Amino acid sequence: MTISVWRYSHLALAVSSFLLLTLAAVTGIILAFQPVSEKLQPYRTDNFSGTTLAQTLPALRKTYPDITEISVDANHFVLAKGTDADGKKLNAYIDPISGKIVGTPGEKNEFFQWVTGLHRSLFLHEVGRFFVGLTAFLLLLITVSGTALIIQRQRGVKRFFTKIAQDNFAQYYHVTLGRLSLIPILIIALSGTYLSLSRFGLINVPKQVSPKIDFDSIKDKPVGKPADFAIFKDTKLSDVESVEFPFSEDAEDYYTLKLKTREVAVNQITGEILGETKYPMAVLLTNLSLDLHTGRASGIWAVVLAFAAANILFFIYSGFAITFKRLGNRSKNKYKAAESEYIILVGSENGSTFGFARAIYQSLIKADKRAHITELNNYTAFPEAKHIIVVTATYGLGDAPTNAAKFASLLNKHPQAHDVHYSVLGFGSHAYPDFCAFAYEANNLLAHQSWATPLIDIHTVNDRNPDEFALWAEAWGQQSGIQLSVLPQLQSAKPSKLVNFTVMANTATTQTDGTFTIQLKPKRGQRVTSGDLLAIYPANDHRERLYSIGVVAGQIRLSVRLQPNGLGSGFLHGLAVHDVIKAKVIDNGHFHFPAKAPQVIMISNGTGIAPFLGMLSQNDSKTPCALYCGFREQASYNMYRELLEGCAAGGKVNSINVSYSREGEKQYVSDLIGRDADAIADALKKGAVLMLCGSLAMQKDVMELLETISSEKTGKSISYYQSHGQVLSDCY
Ligand SMILES: Cc1cc2nc3c(=O)[nH]c(=O)nc-3n(C[C@H](O)[C@H](O)[C@H](O)COP(=O)(O)O)c2cc1C
């Protein structure tokens, strides 16, 4: 919620000021070159930095007896005024020690003067100055709201400068450059605001008053040498704004030193300080603001200001690009929600998820389906709905995007009046610890609705990977019978990168539940890990069928249930030893054996045991593993018994728990989980990883049970463990 308050403020401020801000930034960049170009003039002498008034004033007075004043500008050029030795007017840049003339002040550059006028007042006098001041203040607010957004995005002040997760170009650089130029922009905004406030008298800047001199007590003894006066020795030229020389040699005439912080009157004969006034804070702040806002005091700072002003222009561009992308992704619908059979509900903060969801929507419309796409926050009762597809990103600390924040409460408020299939597709990034947490939460919430039946298991897409998206589309299409052409280039193309696999064994038995195992030898060099998927193309067209892989003794082992008229299972069933098939291995990284888990609990039913057979047989590091597997009857388990008992003997699996649903006690795997609830909750608390593979029905049962176990015994929802990678699932 707070993210949207900051975001809307940031946007509203930017929209209301972007025209003036553009003008101020462009003129600001140009003006930053003024101090740089001035500093390039050869009027600054090498000996400036260490020079004190004791070194310069007596020397100058000797060279120019009628000198009246020297002033030091922001470029450290020393300008002398008065009359020279020949009685001519003196108005020149000089070397402060030798008095040598190094240049004469020229006319101010007209172009810079014109740009300065535009920058300060838009040539509109006081009205213009007011708007420019207001723009500086708005920039200050934009900077503050932008900082709050970065803090939220980075999850805390401490992580402010940690790595930024890669996003689209505009977004990534909006944040990256925002962090980089935050301080200079803050300084520009603050100093600009301050200068405007003082200009309009809203900050009281008192007139500078010269020190009061008691002329009656002015002494003319002891006579000292100006080069030995303490005040001259202690004052560096770089601290001086100007020095007025005494008008005559009388003791009543004195030096007036206008320094950066005070004004001092000095007796020209004794060197005594006759009077002193400190400048008020408001004057010092005005000078500091001028130094900081114009860059006049330092060429390097002037370049930093130019960089910051250029960044402001980039922020205006990238900010609008982000906003248009967000707005542009809101879809128009052909059918109303109330008349649609397919409801696509989207959770998206920055719009990219909308792009994917719209591809699904358009695909359904093309297939002549009545489909409707809207935000998750618009969830309500959908009288005609047959399918609800939730497509959502995750934000914040595993939270819902803003347009999905109300989904949980709306879901309870508006139960559907009839059965509806649902499926959830999560978009997220492994750069965040709570990967796709909100999608998991949405999936669990839906699973608890009596009217909701899962069509396929939840899928996640990391960093908008199109292949992972296509995988979901394929799975959804298979179950719904509607071919989704979400990625035409992927779908229409003939399957590519297929390689040969040789059939080494096929048990194509007459098991009563129709399951059989098939072993395939991959070509040398083929990378494959238990938990990956084997994609086969039985009809040599786009139709793809996926099977979970277990790697046992270097061979791929698939467990398959023969389906009546099953395209894939029928094809595999008919294979003979030595046959060669073309297929490809799809990396399914989210379902690999966890490398670092203190314990792994594997839960499967039926052919879902396939990846676990491989994982256990490869568990050479002997990570503690418990297997819970369910079958219809003992005969099905017997196919794996030898292998599993070998694993147990080798210490690769610590417990094997088998349930049979049609024999003996007629148990499901969830009954075994319920029996061991305490041990499972304990393991979760200690960081164990639960892996589920098998049917969606089993998954629904087990997840419901795990939710109860987890919230009652660990005090955390199961979605917490899901989003922390402690519950991995690959169900179909
Ligand atoms: C500030 C921020 C926080 C995010 N937090 C998470 C997170 O906790 N978990 C996750 O899986 N992805 C997270 N993401 C990644 C987004 O969910 C992902 O980039 C998604 O594709 C963005 O979709 P959208 O453009 O529709 O908003 C985050 C992204 C951002 C910018």
The ligand as a MOL file (V3000), in Angstrom:
LIG
                    3D

  0  0  0     0  0            999 V3000
M  V30 BEGIN CTAB
M  V30 COUNTS 31 33 0 0 0
M  V30 BEGIN ATOM
M  V30 1 C 10.7780 -3.8860 -6.0650 0
M  V30 2 C 10.6470 -5.2620 -6.6040 0
M  V30 3 C 10.4000 -6.2980 -5.7420 0
M  V30 4 C 10.2820 -7.5950 -6.2010 0
M  V30 5 N 10.0700 -8.5970 -5.3200 0
M  V30 6 C 10.0040 -9.8630 -5.7740 0
M  V30 7 C 9.8330 -10.9450 -4.8590 0
M  V30 8 O 9.7440 -10.7790 -3.6450 0
M  V30 9 N 9.7580 -12.1970 -5.3750 0
M  V30 10 C 9.8650 -12.4500 -6.7160 0
M  V30 11 O 9.8030 -13.6090 -7.1250 0
M  V30 12 N 10.0220 -11.4330 -7.6100 0
M  V30 13 C 10.1030 -10.1580 -7.1660 0
M  V30 14 N 10.2760 -9.1310 -8.0530 0
M  V30 15 C 10.3940 -9.4210 -9.4980 0
M  V30 16 C 9.0680 -9.2030 -10.2330 0
M  V30 17 O 8.0180 -9.9730 -9.6980 0
M  V30 18 C 9.3040 -9.5990 -11.6940 0
M  V30 19 O 10.3000 -8.7660 -12.2380 0
M  V30 20 C 8.0380 -9.5220 -12.5320 0
M  V30 21 O 8.3000 -10.1020 -13.7990 0
M  V30 22 C 7.5870 -8.0900 -12.7220 0
M  V30 23 O 6.3310 -8.0690 -13.3530 0
M  V30 24 P 5.5370 -6.7290 -13.7010 0
M  V30 25 O 6.3760 -5.9620 -14.7040 0
M  V30 26 O 4.2510 -7.1620 -14.2920 0
M  V30 27 O 5.3090 -5.9650 -12.4430 0
M  V30 28 C 10.3940 -7.8510 -7.5890 0
M  V30 29 C 10.6390 -6.7940 -8.4710 0
M  V30 30 C 10.7780 -5.5140 -7.9900 0
M  V30 31 C 11.0530 -4.3950 -8.9670 0
M  V30 END ATOM
M  V30 BEGIN BOND
M  V30 1 1 1 2
M  V30 2 1 2 3
M  V30 3 2 2 30
M  V30 4 2 3 4
M  V30 5 1 4 5
M  V30 6 1 4 28
M  V30 7 2 5 6
M  V30 8 1 6 7
M  V30 9 1 6 13
M  V30 10 2 7 8
M  V30 11 1 7 9
M  V30 12 1 9 10
M  V30 13 2 10 11
M  V30 14 1 10 12
M  V30 15 2 12 13
M  V30 16 1 13 14
M  V30 17 1 14 15
M  V30 18 1 14 28
M  V30 19 1 15 16
M  V30 20 1 16 17
M  V30 21 1 16 18
M  V30 22 1 18 19
M  V30 23 1 18 20
M  V30 24 1 20 21
M  V30 25 1 20 22
M  V30 26 1 22 23
M  V30 27 1 23 24
M  V30 28 2 24 25
M  V30 29 1 24 26
M  V30 30 1 24 27
M  V30 31 2 28 29
M  V30 32 1 29 30
M  V30 33 1 30 31
M  V30 END BOND
M  V30 END CTAB
M  END
